Amino acid sequence: MQIEAPTPGSLTVEFLVLQQGQVVHVEPLAGRALFVGRNPDNDLVLADATISGRHAMFHLADTGRRLMLRDLASTNGSFVNDVRVSATVGLNNGDKVRLGSSVTLEVRIGPQTTATPTPLPPSLLVDLHTGLAHPVRSDRIYVGDEPHCQVQVPGATTACITLHEQGEIWLSTDDSEHAIEPGTPFVVADRELVFRAPTSALSATVRDGVERTSYAYELEVQLQAQTGPEARISCPRTGKHYCVTAENRVSMLWVLARQLLNDQQAGSLPEGAGWCVDEDVMRGIWGRGWDQMGPNNYQVLLSRTRRELVKAGFDGWFIEKRRGHTRLRLGKVNLIEDA
């Protein structure tokens, strides 16, 4: 999902903090989400003993057209017009939200009439079940049971979240690839997570310290080797080598490697090099019958290729996807043309 200024029809939202019926503070919903609680890393900090450390979250859904409230398992609860919230609920203009026993927020909602600045990249990934906030320090976030996963979920198959340079965030699992909207909760490996933007309480080091993943892998692909199609991948740092021989998988890697090589030779910047339209990849794999295979078959092929590479000791998520495009993020590729 490209992070852009709200489209026409989006909402502008602010919360009036009431004390004894009087407005003592006005808090705008500046991004896609607003965290409220007693801890200093919340967007709206409420120093009240009946407020939990991370009490509730407000966020926009339906592409910015619907304001939602979620209670984050607070001790003393969240109430909308005196009715306790037990799940995520929609809010309307004029609703009164009581947090704890004494803090009331009045909701003000109106149409978005002017463009707002592009939001900053997210700085925290929050587990809505445990309340844990994981700092975003890399453009790759792994969720699962493996030791390298930043978000540990016992028994879960590893999933990968990629923060792209253009601002899009994509979730890759064994079954699917789809965009994630900052501020909107999503589920992966039975965990409900949400990205949140930086707050003034977070240091510039945390906000700006996202490390771009660099793969030193080298890939050599040959469609007509002596023993059949081969895609040989190696890692100079570790000395690992592996050879993919399944024809469709080799064909996919050939098409993607050719696009990356062409872009590199044309002088494209690394962040934009290698992206290939999925239909073109499918055409390169299945030829004239590519349109009979469908995107599901392509997703299965991609997932199985990743799993094969992971089993061989490589990070299979060097094969990236976003918005109907796929690419390889590699240090070096070499194509051996047919003899």
KAURBEL-V753556 format. One record per residue. N is the residue number from 1. RES is the residue in one small letter. NEAR is the number of other C-alpha atoms within 8 Angstrom. D_LAST is the distance of its C-alpha to the last C-alpha in Angstrom with 2 decimals. Layout:
BEGIN
N;RES;NEAR;D_LAST  N;RES;NEAR;D_LAST
END
This chain:
BEGIN
1;m;10;42.84  2;q;7;43.25  3;i;9;46.47  4;e;6;48.44  5;a;9;52.04  6;p;9;53.70  7;t;7;53.15  8;p;6;56.21  9;g;8;58.12  10;s;11;57.58  11;l;11;60.68  12;t;9;62.56  13;v;10;64.31  14;e;11;66.97  15;f;12;69.19  16;l;13;72.88  17;v;13;74.06  18;l;13;77.63  19;q;9;80.45  20;q;4;83.75  21;g;5;82.62  22;q;6;81.84  23;v;9;78.44  24;v;8;77.78  25;h;7;74.07  26;v;9;71.38  27;e;9;67.78  28;p;7;64.98  29;l;11;61.81  30;a;6;59.64  31;g;8;56.26  32;r;11;55.09  33;a;15;57.17  34;l;14;60.44  35;f;12;61.35  36;v;13;65.07  37;g;14;66.82  38;r;14;68.89  39;n;9;66.09  40;p;6;65.48  41;d;8;61.76  42;n;14;62.57  43;d;8;62.40  44;l;9;66.05  45;v;11;68.04  46;l;8;71.30  47;a;6;73.67  48;d;7;75.51  49;a;5;76.20  50;t;9;75.47  51;i;15;71.95  52;s;13;69.11  53;g;7;66.72  54;r;13;63.98  55;h;16;66.04  56;a;13;64.25  57;m;12;61.36  58;f;11;61.43  59;h;12;58.22  60;l;14;57.05  61;a;10;55.19  62;d;6;53.99  63;t;7;52.28  64;g;13;55.43  65;r;10;57.88  66;r;11;59.59  67;l;12;61.31  68;m;12;61.19  69;l;12;63.14  70;r;11;62.15  71;d;14;64.54  72;l;11;62.74  73;a;7;64.89  74;s;12;67.74  75;t;8;70.95  76;n;10;73.37  77;g;12;71.21  78;s;13;70.36  79;f;11;72.47  80;v;11;71.98  81;n;8;75.36  82;d;7;76.87  83;v;6;74.49  84;r;8;72.42  85;v;12;68.64  86;s;5;66.88  87;a;6;63.42  88;t;9;61.59  89;v;8;63.80  90;g;8;63.70  91;l;10;66.23  92;n;8;68.19  93;n;8;69.99  94;g;8;73.26  95;d;10;72.41  96;k;10;73.99  97;v;13;71.93  98;r;14;73.99  99;l;14;72.31  100;g;12;74.32  101;s;7;78.04  102;s;7;78.72  103;v;11;75.76  104;t;11;75.27  105;l;12;72.56  106;e;12;73.12  107;v;15;70.01  108;r;10;69.70  109;i;11;66.88  110;g;8;66.27  111;p;8;63.54  112;q;11;61.05  113;t;5;62.03  114;t;4;60.14  115;a;8;56.73  116;t;6;56.69  117;p;5;54.63  118;t;7;51.22  119;p;9;51.92  120;l;6;50.88  121;p;8;48.07  122;p;12;49.44  123;s;13;50.76  124;l;12;51.72  125;l;13;50.42  126;v;12;53.57  127;d;12;53.88  128;l;11;56.56  129;h;8;57.56  130;t;5;58.18  131;g;9;58.85  132;l;7;56.48  133;a;8;54.85  134;h;9;51.53  135;p;8;50.83  136;v;12;47.52  137;r;9;46.02  138;s;10;42.29  139;d;13;40.08  140;r;10;39.09  141;i;12;41.89  142;y;12;41.34  143;v;15;43.80  144;g;15;44.01  145;d;12;44.93  146;e;7;42.48  147;p;5;44.06  148;h;5;42.10  149;c;12;43.39  150;q;8;45.92  151;v;9;47.68  152;q;10;48.37  153;v;10;48.78  154;p;6;49.34  155;g;6;47.27  156;a;8;45.15  157;t;7;41.37  158;t;11;40.03  159;a;13;39.64  160;c;12;38.45  161;i;13;40.19  162;t;11;38.32  163;l;10;40.26  164;h;9;38.06  165;e;6;38.77  166;q;6;39.87  167;g;10;42.60  168;e;12;41.16  169;i;13;41.54  170;w;15;39.37  171;l;12;39.91  172;s;13;36.99  173;t;10;37.85  174;d;8;36.16  175;d;8;37.30  176;s;7;37.36  177;e;10;36.86  178;h;8;39.80  179;a;11;41.61  180;i;11;44.73  181;e;8;47.61  182;p;11;49.52  183;g;14;53.02  184;t;13;52.26  185;p;8;52.29  186;f;8;49.27  187;v;8;48.78  188;v;9;46.07  189;a;10;46.45  190;d;5;50.05  191;r;10;50.99  192;e;11;52.24  193;l;12;51.12  194;v;13;51.61  195;f;14;50.44  196;r;12;53.19  197;a;14;53.32  198;p;11;54.96  199;t;8;58.74  200;s;5;61.02  201;a;7;61.74  202;l;9;58.20  203;s;7;57.38  204;a;7;54.93  205;t;6;52.94  206;v;12;52.33  207;r;12;51.67  208;d;6;49.22  209;g;9;47.58  210;v;10;44.57  211;e;7;41.64  212;r;7;38.14  213;t;7;35.77  214;s;7;32.98  215;y;8;29.94  216;a;10;28.35  217;y;11;25.51  218;e;12;21.93  219;l;13;19.06  220;e;11;15.36  221;v;15;13.35  222;q;13;10.01  223;l;13;9.99  224;q;10;7.84  225;a;8;8.98  226;q;4;10.50  227;t;5;13.67  228;g;8;12.76  229;p;13;12.84  230;e;15;14.25  231;a;14;16.29  232;r;11;17.83  233;i;11;21.06  234;s;11;23.35  235;c;11;26.71  236;p;9;27.49  237;r;5;31.17  238;t;5;31.50  239;g;7;28.64  240;k;8;27.62  241;h;8;24.12  242;y;8;22.93  243;c;8;19.90  244;v;9;19.96  245;t;10;18.33  246;a;8;20.14  247;e;8;17.80  248;n;9;20.13  249;r;12;20.79  250;v;15;17.20  251;s;11;16.79  252;m;12;20.00  253;l;10;19.05  254;w;13;15.82  255;v;11;18.06  256;l;15;20.73  257;a;15;18.64  258;r;9;17.18  259;q;12;20.85  260;l;14;22.10  261;l;11;19.66  262;n;9;20.57  263;d;11;24.23  264;q;12;24.18  265;q;7;22.73  266;a;6;25.43  267;g;6;28.08  268;s;9;29.22  269;l;7;31.75  270;p;6;30.71  271;e;5;33.12  272;g;7;31.53  273;a;11;27.81  274;g;16;25.35  275;w;12;27.54  276;c;11;25.79  277;v;9;27.87  278;d;9;27.86  279;e;7;27.45  280;d;8;24.18  281;v;12;22.95  282;m;13;24.22  283;r;12;22.57  284;g;10;19.16  285;i;11;19.97  286;w;10;21.75  287;g;8;20.76  288;r;6;23.65  289;g;8;25.91  290;w;12;25.87  291;d;8;29.49  292;q;5;30.68  293;m;10;29.64  294;g;8;31.84  295;p;6;32.15  296;n;7;33.63  297;n;8;30.52  298;y;10;28.53  299;q;10;31.23  300;v;10;31.07  301;l;10;27.30  302;l;9;27.82  303;s;11;30.81  304;r;9;29.18  305;t;10;26.24  306;r;12;28.88  307;r;9;30.90  308;e;9;28.05  309;l;11;27.43  310;v;10;31.19  311;k;7;31.58  312;a;7;29.02  313;g;7;31.22  314;f;7;29.65  315;d;8;31.39  316;g;11;29.72  317;w;7;31.43  318;f;9;28.97  319;i;10;27.72  320;e;9;30.47  321;k;11;31.94  322;r;10;34.58  323;r;6;35.81  324;g;7;32.99  325;h;10;30.31  326;t;14;28.03  327;r;12;26.39  328;l;12;25.14  329;r;10;27.45  330;l;12;25.46  331;g;9;25.61  332;k;8;21.95  333;v;11;18.63  334;n;9;15.06  335;l;10;12.02  336;i;8;8.56  337;e;6;6.38  338;d;6;3.79  339;a;3;0.00
END
